[in-house]
Amino acid sequence: MVCTTAKNGRECPFMTAKGCSYSGGICHSIVEQCKGCNRSFESSIGWYCTSYPDPSIKWKNGNCNFATHIASVAEVKVKVNPLKASKRGSKR
């Protein structure tokens, strides 16, 4: 349904016929770590996240998994066994 509280005019999964079903009845504004994220938008009453109703919870245990402005470090160096590597090289 379309939100009528904080994210006025936007689709919201927490909006029901009785109003906002999220805890407290309204979405919370973004926190400092969310600045620069592509998922944040400015409403008439402040900045809000389009993906999550309470961004402070997403940053509680580290980086937010919805954050678009943070580069994830997913490169994992695999340890190569030198004996096997030399055998592979000699086959060519």
C-alpha positions in Angstrom: 0.0 0.0 0.0 1.0 3.6 -0.3 2.4 5.2 2.8 0.6 8.1 4.4 3.0 8.8 7.3 6.7 9.4 6.9 7.2 8.1 3.3 4.1 9.9 2.0 3.2 8.8 -1.5 5.6 5.8 -1.7 4.9 2.1 -1.7 5.5 0.6 1.7 5.1 -3.1 2.8 4.3 -2.0 6.4 1.3 0.1 5.4 -2.1 -1.4 6.1 -5.7 -0.1 6.0 -5.4 0.8 9.7 -2.1 2.7 9.2 1.6 1.9 9.6 2.0 -1.6 11.1 5.7 -1.0 11.9 6.6 -0.8 15.6 5.7 2.7 16.8 3.5 3.4 13.8 6.1 5.3 11.7 9.4 4.7 10.0 12.6 6.2 11.5 14.8 8.7 9.8 18.3 7.6 8.5 21.4 7.7 10.7 24.7 9.3 10.0 26.2 6.1 8.4 23.4 6.2 5.7 24.5 9.5 4.3 25.4 9.0 0.6 23.4 5.8 0.1 21.3 5.6 -3.1 18.5 4.0 -1.1 17.8 7.1 1.0 15.4 9.8 -0.1 14.3 13.2 1.2 10.7 13.5 2.4 9.0 16.7 3.6 9.9 15.8 7.2 13.4 14.4 6.8 15.6 11.7 5.1 14.3 8.1 5.1 15.5 4.7 3.8 13.5 3.1 1.0 14.5 -0.4 2.1 14.2 -0.5 5.8 12.0 1.3 8.4 14.6 1.6 11.1 18.1 2.0 9.7 19.8 2.3 13.0 19.2 -1.4 13.6 20.9 -2.3 10.4 24.1 -0.5 11.4 24.0 -2.0 15.0 26.3 -5.0 14.3 28.5 -3.6 11.5 27.7 -2.4 8.0 24.2 -2.3 6.6 23.7 -5.0 3.9 21.5 -2.6 1.9 24.1 0.2 1.8 25.1 1.1 -1.7 27.8 3.6 -0.8 30.1 1.0 1.0 32.3 -1.2 -1.1 32.3 -4.8 0.2 35.6 -6.5 0.6 34.7 -9.9 -0.8 38.1 -10.9 -2.2 39.4 -13.9 -0.4 42.9 -15.0 -1.1 43.2 -18.7 -1.5 46.3 -20.4 -0.1 48.0 -22.3 -2.9 49.9 -25.4 -2.1 53.4 -24.8 -3.7 53.9 -28.5 -4.5 50.6 -28.8 -6.4 51.3 -25.5 -8.1 54.7 -26.7 -9.4 53.1 -30.0 -10.6 50.4 -28.0 -12.5 53.0 -25.8 -14.1 55.1 -28.7 -15.3 52.2 -30.3 -17.2 52.2 -27.5 -19.7 
